[in-house]
Amino acid sequence: MTSVEFGDDGFVVDAEILAQAFGIAPSEVQTLMRSQAMTSRCEKGVDEDEGRWRLTFIYQNRAFRMTVDDSNRILSRAKFDVTRQA
């Protein structure tokens, strides 16, 4: 698998990318996603951003965002603090 792939069920992101972004072990990512302790959002670009997607992952009070193109190439990465809604 490349770092990011798009398939029938949406995007699949290599656990190593998310683990590195959040400072956790890659083996923890799937468990955190299944328990909804780590959540994600996918936004499709429109107009001048057509052919791009913004993938945002949130864990605890941190977010990791990637912008990818229609070739599954990561165009940008960003990390920032967030406030989670209870």
Biopython code that builds the backbone (N, CA, C, O; Angstrom):
import numpy as np
from Bio.PDB.StructureBuilder import StructureBuilder

atoms = [
    (1, "MET", "N", (0.835, -1.193, 0.000)),
    (1, "MET", "CA", (0.000, 0.000, 0.000)),
    (1, "MET", "C", (0.871, 1.244, 0.000)),
    (1, "MET", "O", (1.898, 1.295, 0.676)),
    (2, "THR", "N", (0.456, 2.238, -0.757)),
    (2, "THR", "CA", (1.109, 3.532, -0.672)),
    (2, "THR", "C", (0.637, 4.195, 0.606)),
    (2, "THR", "O", (-0.116, 3.586, 1.365)),
    (3, "SER", "N", (1.042, 5.386, 0.858)),
    (3, "SER", "CA", (0.664, 6.089, 2.080)),
    (3, "SER", "C", (-0.841, 6.310, 2.196)),
    (3, "SER", "O", (-1.420, 6.186, 3.275)),
    (4, "VAL", "N", (-1.461, 6.640, 1.064)),
    (4, "VAL", "CA", (-2.903, 6.891, 1.033)),
    (4, "VAL", "C", (-3.454, 6.229, -0.225)),
    (4, "VAL", "O", (-2.877, 6.362, -1.305)),
    (5, "GLU", "N", (-4.572, 5.516, -0.085)),
    (5, "GLU", "CA", (-5.225, 4.894, -1.235)),
    (5, "GLU", "C", (-6.710, 5.193, -1.182)),
    (5, "GLU", "O", (-7.294, 5.300, -0.104)),
    (6, "PHE", "N", (-7.317, 5.327, -2.349)),
    (6, "PHE", "CA", (-8.756, 5.517, -2.434)),
    (6, "PHE", "C", (-9.361, 4.275, -3.069)),
    (6, "PHE", "O", (-8.935, 3.849, -4.143)),
    (7, "GLY", "N", (-10.353, 3.696, -2.404)),
    (7, "GLY", "CA", (-11.008, 2.491, -2.909)),
    (7, "GLY", "C", (-12.511, 2.603, -2.819)),
    (7, "GLY", "O", (-13.051, 3.693, -2.626)),
    (8, "ASP", "N", (-13.187, 1.477, -2.958)),
    (8, "ASP", "CA", (-14.647, 1.438, -2.932)),
    (8, "ASP", "C", (-15.231, 1.944, -1.616)),
    (8, "ASP", "O", (-16.328, 2.501, -1.596)),
    (9, "ASP", "N", (-14.503, 1.751, -0.522)),
    (9, "ASP", "CA", (-14.992, 2.156, 0.794)),
    (9, "ASP", "C", (-14.435, 3.503, 1.246)),
    (9, "ASP", "O", (-14.583, 3.858, 2.415)),
    (10, "GLY", "N", (-13.805, 4.253, 0.366)),
    (10, "GLY", "CA", (-13.239, 5.545, 0.721)),
    (10, "GLY", "C", (-11.734, 5.477, 0.833)),
    (10, "GLY", "O", (-11.099, 4.606, 0.238)),
    (11, "PHE", "N", (-11.169, 6.381, 1.584)),
    (11, "PHE", "CA", (-9.718, 6.458, 1.733)),
    (11, "PHE", "C", (-9.216, 5.490, 2.797)),
    (11, "PHE", "O", (-9.879, 5.246, 3.805)),
    (12, "VAL", "N", (-8.034, 4.948, 2.549)),
    (12, "VAL", "CA", (-7.315, 4.141, 3.523)),
    (12, "VAL", "C", (-5.953, 4.802, 3.702)),
    (12, "VAL", "O", (-5.213, 4.991, 2.736)),
    (13, "VAL", "N", (-5.633, 5.149, 4.934)),
    (13, "VAL", "CA", (-4.381, 5.845, 5.252)),
    (13, "VAL", "C", (-3.502, 4.897, 6.050)),
    (13, "VAL", "O", (-3.966, 4.259, 6.995)),
    (14, "ASP", "N", (-2.252, 4.806, 5.677)),
    (14, "ASP", "CA", (-1.286, 3.956, 6.372)),
    (14, "ASP", "C", (-1.234, 4.355, 7.855)),
    (14, "ASP", "O", (-1.078, 5.532, 8.180)),
    (15, "ALA", "N", (-1.364, 3.376, 8.740)),
    (15, "ALA", "CA", (-1.354, 3.630, 10.181)),
    (15, "ALA", "C", (-0.075, 4.314, 10.633)),
    (15, "ALA", "O", (-0.091, 5.068, 11.605)),
    (16, "GLU", "N", (1.018, 4.067, 9.953)),
    (16, "GLU", "CA", (2.296, 4.689, 10.311)),
    (16, "GLU", "C", (2.226, 6.217, 10.205)),
    (16, "GLU", "O", (2.821, 6.918, 11.023)),
    (17, "ILE", "N", (1.516, 6.729, 9.222)),
    (17, "ILE", "CA", (1.364, 8.181, 9.053)),
    (17, "ILE", "C", (0.628, 8.765, 10.247)),
    (17, "ILE", "O", (1.054, 9.773, 10.811)),
    (18, "LEU", "N", (-0.481, 8.132, 10.635)),
    (18, "LEU", "CA", (-1.270, 8.645, 11.752)),
    (18, "LEU", "C", (-0.536, 8.470, 13.074)),
    (18, "LEU", "O", (-0.586, 9.349, 13.935)),
    (19, "ALA", "N", (0.138, 7.353, 13.239)),
    (19, "ALA", "CA", (0.896, 7.113, 14.466)),
    (19, "ALA", "C", (1.975, 8.177, 14.646)),
    (19, "ALA", "O", (2.154, 8.710, 15.741)),
    (20, "GLN", "N", (2.673, 8.474, 13.590)),
    (20, "GLN", "CA", (3.725, 9.487, 13.662)),
    (20, "GLN", "C", (3.132, 10.864, 13.971)),
    (20, "GLN", "O", (3.701, 11.624, 14.755)),
    (21, "ALA", "N", (2.005, 11.180, 13.364)),
    (21, "ALA", "CA", (1.366, 12.481, 13.582)),
    (21, "ALA", "C", (0.934, 12.675, 15.028)),
    (21, "ALA", "O", (1.020, 13.782, 15.559)),
    (22, "PHE", "N", (0.466, 11.594, 15.674)),
    (22, "PHE", "CA", (-0.048, 11.699, 17.034)),
    (22, "PHE", "C", (0.898, 11.170, 18.106)),
    (22, "PHE", "O", (0.567, 11.210, 19.291)),
    (23, "GLY", "N", (2.066, 10.677, 17.710)),
    (23, "GLY", "CA", (3.035, 10.185, 18.688)),
    (23, "GLY", "C", (2.590, 8.927, 19.396)),
    (23, "GLY", "O", (2.807, 8.768, 20.597)),
    (24, "ILE", "N", (1.960, 8.025, 18.644)),
    (24, "ILE", "CA", (1.496, 6.757, 19.210)),
    (24, "ILE", "C", (2.075, 5.601, 18.388)),
    (24, "ILE", "O", (2.692, 5.823, 17.346)),
    (25, "ALA", "N", (1.877, 4.391, 18.853)),
    (25, "ALA", "CA", (2.335, 3.209, 18.114)),
    (25, "ALA", "C", (1.367, 2.922, 16.962)),
    (25, "ALA", "O", (0.156, 3.076, 17.121)),
    (26, "PRO", "N", (1.891, 2.505, 15.804)),
    (26, "PRO", "CA", (1.006, 2.166, 14.683)),
    (26, "PRO", "C", (-0.045, 1.123, 15.049)),
    (26, "PRO", "O", (-1.156, 1.150, 14.519)),
    (27, "SER", "N", (0.294, 0.212, 15.941)),
    (27, "SER", "CA", (-0.647, -0.842, 16.346)),
    (27, "SER", "C", (-1.861, -0.290, 17.107)),
    (27, "SER", "O", (-2.869, -0.984, 17.236)),
    (28, "GLU", "N", (-1.778, 0.935, 17.609)),
    (28, "GLU", "CA", (-2.888, 1.537, 18.357)),
    (28, "GLU", "C", (-3.936, 2.185, 17.457)),
    (28, "GLU", "O", (-5.078, 2.379, 17.875)),
    (29, "VAL", "N", (-3.559, 2.518, 16.237)),
    (29, "VAL", "CA", (-4.431, 3.320, 15.374)),
    (29, "VAL", "C", (-5.768, 2.642, 15.115)),
    (29, "VAL", "O", (-6.810, 3.268, 15.310)),
    (30, "GLN", "N", (-5.777, 1.404, 14.690)),
    (30, "GLN", "CA", (-7.024, 0.722, 14.364)),
    (30, "GLN", "C", (-7.948, 0.617, 15.579)),
    (30, "GLN", "O", (-9.157, 0.814, 15.456)),
    (31, "THR", "N", (-7.392, 0.311, 16.738)),
    (31, "THR", "CA", (-8.191, 0.222, 17.963)),
    (31, "THR", "C", (-8.813, 1.569, 18.300)),
    (31, "THR", "O", (-9.987, 1.639, 18.666)),
    (32, "LEU", "N", (-8.031, 2.641, 18.179)),
    (32, "LEU", "CA", (-8.544, 3.980, 18.472)),
    (32, "LEU", "C", (-9.639, 4.386, 17.486)),
    (32, "LEU", "O", (-10.617, 5.025, 17.873)),
    (33, "MET", "N", (-9.478, 4.018, 16.218)),
    (33, "MET", "CA", (-10.502, 4.342, 15.222)),
    (33, "MET", "C", (-11.788, 3.558, 15.501)),
    (33, "MET", "O", (-12.883, 4.116, 15.435)),
    (34, "ARG", "N", (-11.658, 2.292, 15.805)),
    (34, "ARG", "CA", (-12.842, 1.459, 16.070)),
    (34, "ARG", "C", (-13.610, 1.915, 17.299)),
    (34, "ARG", "O", (-14.839, 1.846, 17.327)),
    (35, "SER", "N", (-12.891, 2.383, 18.319)),
    (35, "SER", "CA", (-13.546, 2.838, 19.545)),
    (35, "SER", "C", (-14.019, 4.293, 19.439)),
    (35, "SER", "O", (-14.634, 4.820, 20.366)),
    (36, "GLN", "N", (-13.733, 4.922, 18.328)),
    (36, "GLN", "CA", (-14.061, 6.325, 18.053)),
    (36, "GLN", "C", (-13.306, 7.302, 18.947)),
    (36, "GLN", "O", (-13.710, 8.456, 19.087)),
    (37, "ALA", "N", (-12.210, 6.841, 19.554)),
    (37, "ALA", "CA", (-11.339, 7.748, 20.292)),
    (37, "ALA", "C", (-10.559, 8.608, 19.295)),
    (37, "ALA", "O", (-10.170, 9.734, 19.604)),
    (38, "MET", "N", (-10.338, 8.066, 18.103)),
    (38, "MET", "CA", (-9.758, 8.826, 16.995)),
    (38, "MET", "C", (-10.834, 8.870, 15.915)),
    (38, "MET", "O", (-11.370, 7.834, 15.521)),
    (39, "THR", "N", (-11.143, 10.053, 15.449)),
    (39, "THR", "CA", (-12.185, 10.209, 14.439)),
    (39, "THR", "C", (-11.591, 10.826, 13.176)),
    (39, "THR", "O", (-10.468, 11.329, 13.177)),
    (40, "SER", "N", (-12.373, 10.773, 12.102)),
    (40, "SER", "CA", (-11.887, 11.324, 10.832)),
    (40, "SER", "C", (-13.007, 12.010, 10.077)),
    (40, "SER", "O", (-14.194, 11.783, 10.313)),
    (41, "ARG", "N", (-12.577, 12.858, 9.162)),
    (41, "ARG", "CA", (-13.511, 13.562, 8.291)),
    (41, "ARG", "C", (-12.849, 13.674, 6.924)),
    (41, "ARG", "O", (-11.645, 13.913, 6.822)),
    (42, "CYS", "N", (-13.648, 13.498, 5.875)),
    (42, "CYS", "CA", (-13.161, 13.626, 4.508)),
    (42, "CYS", "C", (-13.990, 14.692, 3.803)),
    (42, "CYS", "O", (-15.220, 14.643, 3.819)),
    (43, "GLU", "N", (-13.318, 15.647, 3.190)),
    (43, "GLU", "CA", (-14.003, 16.717, 2.468)),
    (43, "GLU", "C", (-13.484, 16.751, 1.040)),
    (43, "GLU", "O", (-12.276, 16.792, 0.809)),
    (44, "LYS", "N", (-14.403, 16.734, 0.086)),
    (44, "LYS", "CA", (-14.058, 16.759, -1.335)),
    (44, "LYS", "C", (-13.971, 18.198, -1.818)),
    (44, "LYS", "O", (-14.846, 19.016, -1.537)),
    (45, "GLY", "N", (-12.904, 18.492, -2.546)),
    (45, "GLY", "CA", (-12.723, 19.834, -3.075)),
    (45, "GLY", "C", (-13.700, 20.151, -4.197)),
    (45, "GLY", "O", (-14.099, 19.267, -4.954)),
    (46, "VAL", "N", (-14.078, 21.412, -4.296)),
    (46, "VAL", "CA", (-14.948, 21.884, -5.371)),
    (46, "VAL", "C", (-14.296, 23.090, -6.034)),
    (46, "VAL", "O", (-13.367, 23.691, -5.495)),
    (47, "ASP", "N", (-14.800, 23.428, -7.210)),
    (47, "ASP", "CA", (-14.298, 24.564, -7.983)),
    (47, "ASP", "C", (-12.790, 24.457, -8.187)),
    (47, "ASP", "O", (-12.326, 23.493, -8.797)),
    (48, "GLU", "N", (-12.017, 25.415, -7.696)),
    (48, "GLU", "CA", (-10.568, 25.405, -7.921)),
    (48, "GLU", "C", (-9.859, 24.281, -7.163)),
    (48, "GLU", "O", (-8.692, 23.995, -7.435)),
    (49, "ASP", "N", (-10.547, 23.643, -6.221)),
    (49, "ASP", "CA", (-9.971, 22.519, -5.474)),
    (49, "ASP", "C", (-10.475, 21.165, -5.975)),
    (49, "ASP", "O", (-10.243, 20.145, -5.326)),
    (50, "GLU", "N", (-11.156, 21.142, -7.110)),
    (50, "GLU", "CA", (-11.639, 19.889, -7.692)),
    (50, "GLU", "C", (-10.462, 18.929, -7.889)),
    (50, "GLU", "O", (-9.394, 19.325, -8.357)),
    (51, "GLY", "N", (-10.674, 17.665, -7.526)),
    (51, "GLY", "CA", (-9.609, 16.665, -7.648)),
    (51, "GLY", "C", (-8.729, 16.570, -6.414)),
    (51, "GLY", "O", (-7.726, 15.857, -6.410)),
    (52, "ARG", "N", (-9.108, 17.294, -5.364)),
    (52, "ARG", "CA", (-8.377, 17.238, -4.097)),
    (52, "ARG", "C", (-9.343, 16.877, -2.981)),
    (52, "ARG", "O", (-10.540, 17.153, -3.054)),
    (53, "TRP", "N", (-8.793, 16.255, -1.950)),
    (53, "TRP", "CA", (-9.568, 15.896, -0.762)),
    (53, "TRP", "C", (-8.795, 16.337, 0.468)),
    (53, "TRP", "O", (-7.564, 16.304, 0.492)),
    (54, "ARG", "N", (-9.531, 16.746, 1.484)),
    (54, "ARG", "CA", (-8.933, 17.103, 2.770)),
    (54, "ARG", "C", (-9.353, 16.040, 3.767)),
    (54, "ARG", "O", (-10.540, 15.856, 4.035)),
    (55, "LEU", "N", (-8.359, 15.338, 4.318)),
    (55, "LEU", "CA", (-8.585, 14.279, 5.298)),
    (55, "LEU", "C", (-8.121, 14.789, 6.653)),
    (55, "LEU", "O", (-6.954, 15.141, 6.821)),
    (56, "THR", "N", (-9.026, 14.830, 7.614)),
    (56, "THR", "CA", (-8.703, 15.329, 8.946)),
    (56, "THR", "C", (-8.944, 14.225, 9.961)),
    (56, "THR", "O", (-9.995, 13.584, 9.963)),
    (57, "PHE", "N", (-7.962, 14.012, 10.818)),
    (57, "PHE", "CA", (-8.037, 13.010, 11.885)),
    (57, "PHE", "C", (-7.900, 13.736, 13.205)),
    (57, "PHE", "O", (-7.046, 14.610, 13.353)),
    (58, "ILE", "N", (-8.742, 13.375, 14.173)),
    (58, "ILE", "CA", (-8.713, 14.019, 15.482)),
    (58, "ILE", "C", (-8.534, 12.951, 16.549)),
    (58, "ILE", "O", (-9.235, 11.940, 16.572)),
    (59, "TYR", "N", (-7.577, 13.205, 17.428)),
    (59, "TYR", "CA", (-7.318, 12.311, 18.558)),
    (59, "TYR", "C", (-6.984, 13.182, 19.758)),
    (59, "TYR", "O", (-6.074, 14.009, 19.710)),
    (60, "GLN", "N", (-7.728, 12.986, 20.824)),
    (60, "GLN", "CA", (-7.620, 13.797, 22.036)),
    (60, "GLN", "C", (-7.809, 15.262, 21.644)),
    (60, "GLN", "O", (-8.848, 15.606, 21.082)),
    (61, "ASN", "N", (-6.859, 16.116, 21.915)),
    (61, "ASN", "CA", (-7.026, 17.536, 21.596)),
    (61, "ASN", "C", (-6.157, 17.975, 20.420)),
    (61, "ASN", "O", (-5.820, 19.152, 20.293)),
    (62, "ARG", "N", (-5.795, 17.010, 19.554)),
    (62, "ARG", "CA", (-4.939, 17.307, 18.408)),
    (62, "ARG", "C", (-5.627, 16.876, 17.115)),
    (62, "ARG", "O", (-6.384, 15.906, 17.092)),
    (63, "ALA", "N", (-5.354, 17.604, 16.054)),
    (63, "ALA", "CA", (-5.848, 17.242, 14.725)),
    (63, "ALA", "C", (-4.664, 17.134, 13.774)),
    (63, "ALA", "O", (-3.668, 17.846, 13.901)),
    (64, "PHE", "N", (-4.801, 16.232, 12.829)),
    (64, "PHE", "CA", (-3.826, 16.048, 11.764)),
    (64, "PHE", "C", (-4.599, 16.101, 10.460)),
    (64, "PHE", "O", (-5.563, 15.359, 10.275)),
    (65, "ARG", "N", (-4.182, 16.974, 9.556)),
    (65, "ARG", "CA", (-4.897, 17.161, 8.301)),
    (65, "ARG", "C", (-3.949, 16.955, 7.128)),
    (65, "ARG", "O", (-2.824, 17.453, 7.119)),
    (66, "MET", "N", (-4.429, 16.211, 6.143)),
    (66, "MET", "CA", (-3.687, 16.022, 4.897)),
    (66, "MET", "C", (-4.570, 16.457, 3.741)),
    (66, "MET", "O", (-5.784, 16.252, 3.759)),
    (67, "THR", "N", (-3.959, 17.049, 2.752)),
    (67, "THR", "CA", (-4.630, 17.301, 1.491)),
    (67, "THR", "C", (-4.019, 16.338, 0.487)),
    (67, "THR", "O", (-2.798, 16.277, 0.338)),
    (68, "VAL", "N", (-4.869, 15.587, -0.201)),
    (68, "VAL", "CA", (-4.396, 14.622, -1.195)),
    (68, "VAL", "C", (-5.052, 14.919, -2.540)),
    (68, "VAL", "O", (-6.138, 15.495, -2.606)),
    (69, "ASP", "N", (-4.368, 14.511, -3.615)),
    (69, "ASP", "CA", (-4.936, 14.716, -4.949)),
    (69, "ASP", "C", (-5.523, 13.419, -5.480)),
    (69, "ASP", "O", (-5.498, 12.391, -4.805)),
    (70, "ASP", "N", (-6.052, 13.478, -6.699)),
    (70, "ASP", "CA", (-6.714, 12.303, -7.252)),
    (70, "ASP", "C", (-5.745, 11.199, -7.664)),
    (70, "ASP", "O", (-6.168, 10.151, -8.154)),
    (71, "SER", "N", (-4.435, 11.431, -7.466)),
    (71, "SER", "CA", (-3.431, 10.387, -7.668)),
    (71, "SER", "C", (-2.973, 9.803, -6.334)),
    (71, "SER", "O", (-1.991, 9.063, -6.276)),
    (72, "ASN", "N", (-3.695, 10.142, -5.258)),
    (72, "ASN", "CA", (-3.382, 9.688, -3.896)),
    (72, "ASN", "C", (-2.063, 10.253, -3.377)),
    (72, "ASN", "O", (-1.465, 9.703, -2.452)),
    (73, "ARG", "N", (-1.623, 11.334, -3.967)),
    (73, "ARG", "CA", (-0.376, 11.980, -3.541)),
    (73, "ARG", "C", (-0.697, 12.986, -2.434)),
    (73, "ARG", "O", (-1.619, 13.791, -2.563)),
    (74, "ILE", "N", (0.066, 12.929, -1.358)),
    (74, "ILE", "CA", (-0.120, 13.876, -0.259)),
    (74, "ILE", "C", (0.479, 15.214, -0.670)),
    (74, "ILE", "O", (1.674, 15.307, -0.951)),
    (75, "LEU", "N", (-0.359, 16.253, -0.704)),
    (75, "LEU", "CA", (0.078, 17.582, -1.108)),
    (75, "LEU", "C", (0.512, 18.431, 0.073)),
    (75, "LEU", "O", (1.427, 19.247, -0.042)),
    (76, "SER", "N", (-0.148, 18.237, 1.213)),
    (76, "SER", "CA", (0.221, 19.004, 2.403)),
    (76, "SER", "C", (-0.190, 18.239, 3.649)),
    (76, "SER", "O", (-1.057, 17.366, 3.614)),
    (77, "ARG", "N", (0.459, 18.593, 4.753)),
    (77, "ARG", "CA", (0.167, 18.018, 6.077)),
    (77, "ARG", "C", (0.197, 19.159, 7.085)),
    (77, "ARG", "O", (0.995, 20.090, 6.972)),
    (78, "ALA", "N", (-0.684, 19.069, 8.068)),
    (78, "ALA", "CA", (-0.702, 20.084, 9.131)),
    (78, "ALA", "C", (-1.181, 19.432, 10.425)),
    (78, "ALA", "O", (-2.011, 18.523, 10.399)),
    (79, "LYS", "N", (-0.660, 19.895, 11.542)),
    (79, "LYS", "CA", (-1.106, 19.464, 12.872)),
    (79, "LYS", "C", (-1.505, 20.713, 13.643)),
    (79, "LYS", "O", (-0.860, 21.756, 13.533)),
    (80, "PHE", "N", (-2.577, 20.596, 14.426)),
    (80, "PHE", "CA", (-3.023, 21.743, 15.205)),
    (80, "PHE", "C", (-3.885, 21.271, 16.365)),
    (80, "PHE", "O", (-4.397, 20.151, 16.363)),
    (81, "ASP", "N", (-4.035, 22.142, 17.353)),
    (81, "ASP", "CA", (-4.859, 21.856, 18.526)),
    (81, "ASP", "C", (-6.336, 22.062, 18.185)),
    (81, "ASP", "O", (-6.687, 22.924, 17.380)),
    (82, "VAL", "N", (-7.190, 21.254, 18.814)),
    (82, "VAL", "CA", (-8.636, 21.393, 18.660)),
    (82, "VAL", "C", (-9.304, 21.187, 20.009)),
    (82, "VAL", "O", (-8.709, 20.649, 20.943)),
    (83, "THR", "N", (-10.549, 21.626, 20.088)),
    (83, "THR", "CA", (-11.374, 21.364, 21.262)),
    (83, "THR", "C", (-12.432, 20.374, 20.831)),
    (83, "THR", "O", (-13.205, 20.652, 19.915)),
    (84, "ARG", "N", (-12.479, 19.225, 21.477)),
    (84, "ARG", "CA", (-13.470, 18.198, 21.148)),
    (84, "ARG", "C", (-14.780, 18.507, 21.835)),
    (84, "ARG", "O", (-14.810, 18.947, 22.984)),
    (85, "GLN", "N", (-15.858, 18.273, 21.119)),
    (85, "GLN", "CA", (-17.200, 18.438, 21.676)),
    (85, "GLN", "C", (-17.540, 17.205, 22.498)),
    (85, "GLN", "O", (-17.256, 16.084, 22.076)),
    (86, "ALA", "N", (-18.138, 17.395, 23.653)),
    (86, "ALA", "CA", (-18.522, 16.269, 24.513)),
    (86, "ALA", "C", (-19.779, 15.609, 24.036)),
    (86, "ALA", "O", (-20.240, 14.645, 24.647)),
]
sb = StructureBuilder()
sb.init_structure("model")
sb.init_model(0)
sb.init_chain("A")
sb.init_seg("    ")
for serial, (resi, resn, name, xyz) in enumerate(atoms, 1):
    if name == "N":
        sb.init_residue(resn, " ", resi, " ")
    sb.init_atom(name, np.array(xyz, "f"), 0.0, 1.0, " ", f" {name:<3s}", serial, name[0])
structure = sb.get_structure()
